[in-house]
């Protein structure tokens, strides 16, 4: 292969990798080694800060499945009676307070909660899926947030919104799932 063609191929590959790197952003706090995976954990409602109905519940379902699949066997999901998501949530703080109260009544040690900031297909010719999620772990005995992770990801035109969300949430949870 001639050198000019090789350089052109290297440029295209480098550009493609840079383009892929720009499709997602993830920031995490360090995972404390003291988190006890064998303790009792609860999954609480995710706040929905989007215009997409039920986006919080969709993110919760993916989070629950990934945590259970990652070996977190002592995980309980909040009762459905605690939250009834509407398009215009006016009682999100009240629901969070009730959920944390319920979690403490259950004798749980840690609560996993979060928020969805983006859950949509972008407007335009390609209509790429875009997801933005924040997940945190709260030590219920102290009320302190002991771990958090936030990220955003967009996909390609032929990808599903759920698939992009699953990839993002999996990436956000990776340190918790990898912890001993």
Residue frames relative to the residue before (quaternion, step in Angstrom):
aa qw qx qy qz dx dy dz
X 1.0000 0.0000 0.0000 0.0000 0.00 0.00 0.00
X 0.4417 -0.7107 0.4708 0.2794 3.56 -0.85 0.91
X 0.6532 -0.5655 0.3417 0.3699 3.61 -1.13 0.66
X 0.6368 0.5296 -0.3405 0.4450 3.61 0.99 -0.74
X 0.6630 0.4923 -0.3011 0.4768 3.57 0.95 -0.84
X 0.6277 0.5392 -0.3246 0.4581 3.59 1.04 -0.80
X 0.6556 0.5003 -0.3067 0.4751 3.60 0.98 -0.86
X 0.6403 0.5286 -0.3206 0.4558 3.57 0.99 -0.82
X 0.6540 0.5007 -0.3016 0.4803 3.56 1.01 -0.85
X 0.6442 0.5094 -0.3196 0.4726 3.59 0.97 -0.82
X 0.6363 0.5224 -0.3277 0.4636 3.61 0.99 -0.78
X 0.6625 0.5012 -0.3077 0.4639 3.59 0.91 -0.88
X 0.6569 0.5014 -0.3124 0.4684 3.59 0.93 -0.84
X 0.6550 0.5092 -0.3055 0.4673 3.58 0.95 -0.87
X 0.6526 0.5083 -0.3097 0.4689 3.57 0.97 -0.84
X 0.6435 0.5203 -0.3201 0.4613 3.58 0.99 -0.82
X 0.6626 0.4988 -0.3096 0.4650 3.59 0.94 -0.85
X 0.6405 0.5035 -0.3260 0.4795 3.59 1.00 -0.74
X 0.6359 0.5272 -0.3241 0.4610 3.58 1.02 -0.76
X 0.6629 0.4909 -0.3044 0.4763 3.57 0.98 -0.81
X 0.6400 0.5311 -0.3306 0.4462 3.58 0.98 -0.77
X 0.6749 0.5076 -0.2969 0.4458 3.58 1.07 -0.62
X 0.5685 0.6366 -0.3681 0.3689 3.59 1.25 -0.17
X 0.8091 0.1248 -0.0965 0.5662 3.59 1.15 -0.25
X 0.1186 -0.7587 0.6390 0.0443 3.50 -1.24 0.69
X 0.0241 0.7939 -0.6056 0.0494 3.58 -0.86 0.99
X 0.0198 -0.7641 0.6448 0.0013 3.56 -1.00 0.91
X 0.0262 -0.8062 0.5905 -0.0244 3.56 -0.92 0.96
X 0.4132 -0.6231 0.5816 0.3206 3.51 -1.27 0.42
X 0.6106 -0.5369 0.4001 0.4229 3.61 -1.12 0.39
X 0.4324 -0.6912 0.5135 0.2676 3.57 -1.02 0.80
X 0.3674 -0.7351 0.5175 0.2384 3.59 -0.60 1.06
X 0.4609 -0.6937 0.4796 0.2764 3.55 -0.89 0.88
X 0.6231 0.5783 -0.3331 0.4079 3.59 1.21 -0.41
X 0.4597 0.6683 -0.4751 0.3412 3.64 1.18 -0.05
X 0.2484 -0.7886 0.5521 0.1076 3.56 -0.68 1.13
X 0.3005 -0.7818 0.5237 0.1554 3.58 -0.33 1.26
X 0.6727 0.4905 -0.2983 0.4669 3.61 1.19 -0.44
X 0.4842 0.6377 -0.4445 0.4015 3.59 1.28 0.01
X 0.5873 -0.5527 0.4446 0.3898 3.55 -1.29 0.08
X 0.0956 -0.7921 0.6028 0.0009 3.58 -0.75 1.13
X 0.1144 -0.7655 0.6257 0.0970 3.57 -1.21 0.54
X 0.2947 -0.7119 0.6096 0.1865 3.53 -1.20 0.66
X 0.1609 -0.8083 0.5645 0.0458 3.55 -0.62 1.18
X 0.6898 -0.4849 0.3238 0.4291 3.61 -1.22 0.30
X 0.3309 -0.6945 0.6038 0.2090 3.52 -1.20 0.70
X 0.4331 -0.6775 0.5283 0.2729 3.57 -0.94 0.88
X 0.2483 -0.7568 0.5881 0.1403 3.55 -1.04 0.78
X 0.0554 -0.8154 0.5761 -0.0123 3.58 -0.35 1.28
X 0.5489 0.6033 -0.3940 0.4238 3.56 1.19 0.48
X 0.5305 -0.5892 0.4877 0.3656 3.53 -1.33 -0.08
X 0.5520 0.6086 -0.3859 0.4195 3.58 1.31 0.04
X 0.3945 -0.7263 0.5047 0.2492 3.60 -0.54 1.08
X 0.8588 0.1639 -0.1526 0.4607 3.55 -1.16 0.83
X 0.3267 0.7566 -0.5103 0.2457 3.62 1.17 0.30
X 0.6286 0.5389 -0.3359 0.4489 3.60 1.00 -0.76
X 0.6824 0.4813 -0.2867 0.4696 3.57 0.92 -0.88
X 0.6114 0.5350 -0.3501 0.4662 3.59 1.07 -0.62
X 0.6662 0.4894 -0.2979 0.4774 3.59 0.94 -0.89
X 0.6139 0.5456 -0.3408 0.4575 3.61 1.05 -0.72
X 0.6624 0.5179 -0.3098 0.4438 3.57 0.89 -0.94
X 0.6555 0.4917 -0.3088 0.4829 3.58 0.96 -0.84
X 0.6454 0.5259 -0.3146 0.4561 3.58 0.94 -0.91
X 0.6586 0.5109 -0.3116 0.4562 3.59 0.87 -0.93
X 0.6721 0.5057 -0.2984 0.4512 3.57 0.86 -0.93
X 0.6774 0.4849 -0.2962 0.4672 3.59 0.92 -0.87
X 0.6437 0.5097 -0.3307 0.4652 3.61 0.99 -0.76
X 0.6685 0.4851 -0.3029 0.4754 3.60 0.90 -0.88
X 0.6573 0.5087 -0.2993 0.4686 3.57 0.99 -0.86
X 0.6790 0.4793 -0.2750 0.4833 3.57 1.19 -0.56
X 0.6621 -0.5596 0.2925 0.4037 3.58 1.25 0.26
X 0.4945 0.6326 -0.4577 0.3819 3.60 1.19 0.20
X 0.0913 -0.8686 0.4870 0.0065 3.55 0.15 1.33
X 0.6989 0.4403 -0.2689 0.4954 3.62 1.16 -0.44
X 0.3770 0.7209 -0.4737 0.3374 3.54 0.92 1.03
X 0.0652 -0.7811 0.6209 0.0090 3.57 -0.86 1.03
X 0.3132 -0.7381 0.5674 0.1876 3.55 -0.99 0.85
X 0.5826 -0.5961 0.4270 0.3505 3.55 -1.06 0.77
X 0.5418 -0.6161 0.4450 0.3588 3.62 -1.12 0.52
X 0.5857 -0.6152 0.4070 0.3359 3.56 -1.03 0.82
X 0.5941 0.5957 -0.3653 0.3985 3.59 1.11 -0.55
X 0.5743 0.6105 -0.3789 0.3924 3.61 1.20 -0.35
X 0.8245 0.1287 -0.0307 0.5502 3.57 0.99 -0.69
X 0.0218 -0.7375 0.6749 0.0116 3.48 -1.16 0.80
X 0.2382 -0.8180 0.5103 0.1172 3.53 -0.04 1.34
X 0.0843 -0.7648 0.6376 0.0381 3.52 -1.05 0.87
X 0.6785 -0.4923 0.3441 0.4230 3.54 -1.23 0.30
X 0.7772 0.1986 -0.1096 0.5870 3.57 0.99 -0.81
X 0.1511 -0.8192 0.5501 0.0590 3.56 0.01 1.30
X 0.0720 -0.8044 0.5895 0.0168 3.53 -0.67 1.11
X 0.7418 0.3955 -0.2074 0.5003 3.57 1.24 -0.30
X 0.2040 0.8282 -0.5044 0.1347 3.61 1.15 0.55
X 0.6621 0.5013 -0.3176 0.4577 3.62 0.93 -0.81
X 0.6329 0.5290 -0.3218 0.4648 3.57 1.01 -0.81
X 0.6492 0.5119 -0.3115 0.4685 3.58 0.96 -0.88
X 0.6458 0.5174 -0.3212 0.4604 3.61 0.96 -0.83
X 0.6479 0.5155 -0.3166 0.4630 3.59 0.94 -0.87
X 0.6573 0.4997 -0.3037 0.4755 3.58 0.95 -0.89
X 0.6588 0.5189 -0.3103 0.4477 3.58 0.95 -0.87
X 0.6628 0.4820 -0.3112 0.4812 3.61 0.93 -0.82
X 0.6197 0.5327 -0.3372 0.4675 3.59 1.07 -0.70
X 0.6390 0.5161 -0.3125 0.4771 3.56 0.98 -0.88
X 0.6522 0.5288 -0.3173 0.4409 3.60 0.91 -0.92
X 0.6548 0.4985 -0.3130 0.4741 3.59 0.96 -0.82
X 0.6279 0.5380 -0.3298 0.4555 3.61 1.03 -0.77
X 0.6605 0.5120 -0.2972 0.4618 3.59 1.13 -0.66
X 0.4570 -0.6937 0.4413 0.3396 3.58 1.25 -0.23
X 0.3469 0.7516 -0.4917 0.2703 3.57 1.20 0.48
X 0.4182 -0.6991 0.5273 0.2417 3.54 -1.20 0.60
X 0.8098 0.1328 -0.0314 0.5706 3.57 0.96 -0.93
X 0.1674 -0.7570 0.6235 0.1014 3.53 -1.20 0.66
X 0.2064 -0.7380 0.6320 0.1159 3.53 -0.98 0.94
X 0.0960 0.7789 -0.6119 0.0988 3.57 -0.74 1.08
X 0.0098 -0.8264 0.5629 -0.0017 3.55 -1.22 0.09
X 0.2861 -0.7210 0.6008 0.1932 3.49 -1.38 -0.25
X 0.2522 -0.7300 0.6165 0.1530 3.52 -1.20 0.67
X 0.1532 -0.8202 0.5491 0.0486 3.57 -0.65 1.14
X 0.7847 0.0632 -0.0484 0.6147 3.58 1.23 -0.37
X 0.1626 0.7538 -0.6166 0.1587 3.56 -0.94 0.96
X 0.4708 0.6739 -0.4220 0.3823 3.55 0.25 1.24
X 0.4156 -0.5966 0.5939 0.3444 3.46 -1.43 -0.06
X 0.4634 -0.6848 0.4853 0.2842 3.57 -0.84 0.98
X 0.4886 -0.6431 0.5054 0.3037 3.54 -1.16 0.66
X 0.5258 0.6191 -0.4668 0.3498 3.56 -0.93 0.83
X 0.7645 -0.3819 0.2683 0.4447 3.51 -1.34 -0.03
X 0.7672 0.3801 -0.2027 0.4752 3.58 0.83 -0.97
X 0.2064 -0.8227 0.5074 0.1523 3.61 1.09 -0.57
X 0.0910 0.8346 -0.5369 0.0833 3.59 0.81 0.98
X 0.4675 -0.6551 0.5075 0.3078 3.59 -1.09 0.67
X 0.0406 -0.7892 0.6128 0.0013 3.57 -1.09 0.76
X 0.0363 -0.8008 0.5963 -0.0425 3.56 -0.88 1.04
X 0.0035 -0.7675 0.6409 0.0073 3.57 -1.12 0.75
X 0.0536 0.8175 -0.5629 0.1092 3.60 -0.62 1.15
X 0.1314 -0.7357 0.6581 0.0921 3.54 -1.26 0.65
X 0.0399 -0.7804 0.6240 0.0019 3.58 -0.98 0.90
X 0.0123 0.8004 -0.5991 0.0170 3.58 -1.02 0.80
X 0.2723 -0.7187 0.6164 0.1714 3.51 -1.31 0.49
X 0.1337 -0.7898 0.5975 0.0368 3.56 -0.84 1.08
X 0.3499 -0.6797 0.6025 0.2292 3.56 -1.02 0.87
X 0.3511 -0.7938 0.4589 0.1899 3.58 -0.37 1.23
X 0.6080 0.5604 -0.3732 0.4206 3.61 1.12 -0.46
X 0.7781 0.2999 -0.1676 0.5259 3.59 1.03 -0.71
X 0.4093 -0.7123 0.4699 0.3228 3.58 1.17 -0.50
X 0.5223 0.6543 -0.3996 0.3734 3.58 1.30 0.06
X 0.4153 -0.6504 0.5717 0.2789 3.54 -1.11 0.74
X 0.1627 -0.8317 0.5279 0.0552 3.59 -0.54 1.18
X 0.7865 0.0420 -0.0408 0.6148 3.58 1.25 -0.21
X 0.0685 0.7895 -0.6089 0.0353 3.56 -1.10 0.70
X 0.0582 -0.7743 0.6301 0.0012 3.49 -1.26 0.56
X 0.0103 -0.7942 0.6072 -0.0190 3.56 -1.00 0.81
X 0.1352 0.8094 -0.5636 0.0943 3.54 -1.02 0.68
X 0.1836 -0.7456 0.6289 0.1218 3.48 -1.38 0.28
X 0.0029 0.7980 -0.6017 0.0327 3.54 -1.04 0.74
X 0.1011 -0.7518 0.6463 0.0834 3.51 -1.14 0.72
X 0.2951 -0.7680 0.5486 0.1487 3.52 -1.11 0.68
X 0.6255 -0.5104 0.4250 0.4094 3.49 -1.33 -0.23
X 0.7297 -0.4745 0.2827 0.4031 3.55 -1.26 0.43
X 0.7476 0.4047 -0.2357 0.4710 3.63 0.96 -0.69
X 0.5385 0.6121 -0.4123 0.4067 3.60 1.25 0.09
X 0.4511 -0.6714 0.5125 0.2883 3.53 -1.18 0.56
X 0.6031 -0.5550 0.4380 0.3693 3.54 -1.23 0.52
X 0.6559 0.5111 -0.3132 0.4587 3.60 0.94 -0.85
X 0.6462 0.5262 -0.3200 0.4507 3.59 1.00 -0.76
X 0.6509 0.4927 -0.3062 0.4897 3.57 0.99 -0.84
X 0.6425 0.5207 -0.3199 0.4623 3.59 0.99 -0.84
X 0.6538 0.5138 -0.3178 0.4557 3.59 0.94 -0.84
X 0.6433 0.5108 -0.3213 0.4712 3.60 0.97 -0.79
X 0.6737 0.4947 -0.2998 0.4599 3.58 0.90 -0.94
X 0.6931 0.4712 -0.2907 0.4616 3.59 0.76 -0.99
X 0.6118 0.5385 -0.3433 0.4667 3.60 1.06 -0.68
X 0.6545 0.5006 -0.3029 0.4789 3.56 1.01 -0.82
X 0.6500 0.5143 -0.3197 0.4591 3.58 0.98 -0.81
X 0.7336 0.4358 -0.2269 0.4696 3.60 0.95 -0.89
X 0.4064 0.7686 -0.4427 0.2194 3.60 1.21 -0.36
X 0.6807 0.4777 -0.3278 0.4482 3.66 0.80 -0.78
X 0.6423 0.5075 -0.3298 0.4703 3.61 1.06 -0.66
X 0.6854 0.4826 -0.2844 0.4651 3.55 0.98 -0.81
X 0.6898 0.4738 -0.2771 0.4722 3.58 1.12 -0.59
X 0.5302 0.6485 -0.4080 0.3632 3.59 1.23 -0.37
X 0.5408 -0.6459 0.4270 0.3286 3.60 -1.04 0.72
